Amino acid sequence: MSREEIVNVLEAFGLTGSLRGTGELAGVSHHIVAGCVAERDEGRLGGVGPVGRERIIDPLLAKIG
């Protein structure tokens, strides 16, 4: 699922408070809704995390170490 889809599912869950109701509203299975809610509660959103970026020092690390 994309970030946008996950956000839509979680917003719908906030409105309905029901896994099955959210599934019907968002057009996904209630099992998917349960997974999204569980991952949100654990602090991780379906593999969505910070994106790694190259640091300015990265090309020089080989010379330093």
N, C-alpha and C positions, 0 to 999 in steps of 0.2 A: 504494500500500500504506500502511496505517496504521503508526504507530510500533510498536504491539504486534505486528503481523505481521512487521515487519522484525526486531524483537528475537527473536521466535520462530524466524525463519529463521536468524539468526546463532547462536542458542543450539544449534539443531539441527546447524548446520555445525561448531560446536565439539565436538559429540558424535561426529559421523560422520567429519568430515574429508574428506568426499566431496561434490562438487557434485550428482551424481545421487542419491546416498543421502539427502542433505538434501532435495532436491526431492521425493522420494517420501515422506519422513517429514513434511515440512511441507505437502505437497499443492500444490506450485508447480513450475514448470518449472526445470530446472537452469540455464537462462539467467538467470532472475530471481535465483537464488541467487548466480550468478557476479557479477551486477551489484551486489547488496547487499554481497558480500564485497569487491569492488573499491572501492566507495564507502567502506566502512568503513576499508579500508587507506589510502585517500587522505585520510581525516579528515572525510568528509562522508557522511551517511547518507540517501541517497535523498530529498534536498530537505528533510530534517528539520534544522532549525537553531534558533537562538535566536528566541524570539518577541519582537517589538518591543513595548515598552510606552511609554505616554505619560509624559514626565518632568514634574515639577512646574513647571519653567520654560517648557515649550513654549508655553503661552498668552501668555507675555510676550516671546518672541523677536521678534515683529513690532514691538513697541515699542522694543526695544533696538537692533535692527539697522536 
